[in-house]
Amino acid sequence: MSEGTIEQKKPLGQRLLENGYISELQLNLALNESKSRGIYLGQALENLGVLSQEIITNFLADESGSEVIDLNNYPVNPEVISLIPYELSKRYQVLPLEKNGNVIKAAMADTLNINAIEALELETGLSIDVVTAPKDIIAEAIEQYYGQQESFSQLVKDILSKDVEELDESSGNMFPVIRLVNLVISNAIRTRSTDIHFEPDEKIVRIRLRIDGVLHQEVLLPKKLQSAVTARLKVMGNLNITETRVPMDGRIAFKSGSRSIDLRMSTLPTSNGETVVLRVLDKDRISLNLGSLGFSLEDEESLNNILKAPHGLILVTGPTGSGKTSTLYTSLGIASSLERNILTLEDPIEYELPVIRQTSVNPDVGMDFPTGLRAMLRQDPDVIMVGEIRDSETADLAIRASLTGHLVLSTLHTNSAAAAIPRLVDIGVKPYLVSASLCAVIAQRLVRRICEHCKTKIKDMEPMLDTINIKMTAGTEYQFYKGIGCKACGNTGYHGRIGIYEIMIIDHDYHDLINNADIHGIEKIAIKKGMKKMIEDGIQKALKGFTSLDEVLKAVQ
């Protein structure tokens, strides 16, 4: 047993309260959130924007003197998993990591739980040396490592041991088929995938995962399994398994460890059968601060100030898949407080947020963006988020709302920050209304992060500098990096993504240019006032080793 481990006398929430980390009101809100959503208290505190998992983990580590580890990148020895039975691992939320002599090193969320440690030592006959990690990460890792013994090949073998004639839509409820689909989804969540593709070809079914914006082949299934797998997915999404002629949309609530992950489901008839795509909506990926998305300290400070403003329009622009939703949700978290009424109108709702009222559009019943926005303006809002400005009516309502005492956030599809202004004018908004309402425009793209485990310096810099027209000068050091590929990143050289941005803060100096919809003049004055263009922000991040120059150039070209 670790020397720092002492008897736990009080619940975590009470200890955080007594140590000044949270107030009694925040504790009560978090306890209600925890109970209503079936999540851990630490996760509830993070969802409410009160404390991050990192702060809670460090607090627990300080209490017990335990080491804090990054479990996502820790080299767990698979051979030690069997030393602690799955039932005990799940009950006490403990994951064995490695064994040295008569000591098991194990990760626990709350290292003060002496009863759990004593029970584990009695079961294993070994001493337990505890380190700490966030509770939700441990719960997910338990499911991952204890479930690794079940392979795709064995599950496929089990299914094909049945008669071929049985593998139709009714086979979707066969236990091996259920386990196979669950294993695919669990692996997707573990690898941080954003989308899962089930794609039928002429002779096989291909399963691909989109990780860090790139599709990777996960597994090939025999064609015989197509109907059973598709039927299982439809059952999970509450869709009609006999309807194969038209596209359908559904939603799946998938349990992963202690967490519930939402999956948005889409089917599409093709010549080889129905393609099914699942969008993974993991609310734990939503950051609570702009810095973790890739904003600089200076940009973060500017945006924090704007998000506290009582009124105005803030736009986030970029193509599909550029991270606009993450920026919007993070911004809402910053703007959120118990003193503000925050409403969102989305198509569809991707992540449920605490203390925020979220509404989804439904054109089939006449609930479109303009109708929803008009209704929201009668709900005494302080902050309104509109998922996207698509037409002149929505744009006009959003802008007029921002001029009548409301802070409005929304998105547009433009390639740069300055291009948002003529785009609004093209939609039909009067230029003088744009200049009177617009506070800021954030244009963005996502680039892959270089894996920290295999990051290396690029030796020959001159060709890369020539590519971006930078000449090497004496006394100036330029250094780009790349990932050479390793086990931690699946040999891709990348792990995760980061945003590159250009942020235009609007003031009175822009008004004449906005009235003339002069995009070049707008961009010129923005740069004069200190705006970094997106490629500049990307190059700076590449020079700091966050991403590669190739990723930046691919994103902005």
Sequence and secondary structure as in RCSB ss.txt:
>XXXX:A:sequence
MSEGTIEQKKPLGQRLLENGYISELQLNLALNESKSRGIYLGQALENLGVLSQEIITNFLADESGSEVIDLNNYP
VNPEVISLIPYELSKRYQVLPLEKNGNVIKAAMADTLNINAIEALELETGLSIDVVTAPKDIIAEAIEQYYGQQE
SFSQLVKDILSKDVEELDESSGNMFPVIRLVNLVISNAIRTRSTDIHFEPDEKIVRIRLRIDGVLHQEVLLPKKL
QSAVTARLKVMGNLNITETRVPMDGRIAFKSGSRSIDLRMSTLPTSNGETVVLRVLDKDRISLNLGSLGFSLEDE
ESLNNILKAPHGLILVTGPTGSGKTSTLYTSLGIASSLERNILTLEDPIEYELPVIRQTSVNPDVGMDFPTGLRA
MLRQDPDVIMVGEIRDSETADLAIRASLTGHLVLSTLHTNSAAAAIPRLVDIGVKPYLVSASLCAVIAQRLVRRI
CEHCKTKIKDMEPMLDTINIKMTAGTEYQFYKGIGCKACGNTGYHGRIGIYEIMIIDHDYHDLINNADIHGIEKI
AIKKGMKKMIEDGIQKALKGFTSLDEVLKAVQ
>XXXX:A:secstr
  TT     S HHHHHHHTTSS HHHHHHHHHHHHHHT  HHHHHHHTTS  HHHHHHHHHHHHT  B  GGG  
  GGGGGGS HHHHHHHTEEEEEEETTEEEEEES TT HHHHHHHHHHHSSEEEEEE  HHHHHHHHHHHHTTTS
 HHHHHHHHHTS GGG SGGGGGSHHHHHHHHHHHHHHHHTT SEEEEEE SSEEEEEEEETTEEEEEEEEEGGG
HHHHHHHHHHHTT  TT  SS EEEEEEEEETTEEEEEEEEEEEETTEEEEEEEEE GGGS SSGGGGT  HHHH
HHHHHHHTSSSEEEEEE STTSSHHHHHHHHHHHH  TTS EEEEESS  S  TT EEEE BGGGTB HHHHHHH
HTTS  SEEEES   SHHHHHHHHHHHHTT EEEEEE  SSSTTHHHHHHHHT  HHHHHHHEEEEEEEEEEEEE
 TTSEEE S  HHHHHHTT    TT     EEE   GGGTTSSEEEEEEEEEEEE  GGGHHHHHTT HHHHHHH
HHHTT   HHHHHHHHHHTTSB HHHHHHHH 
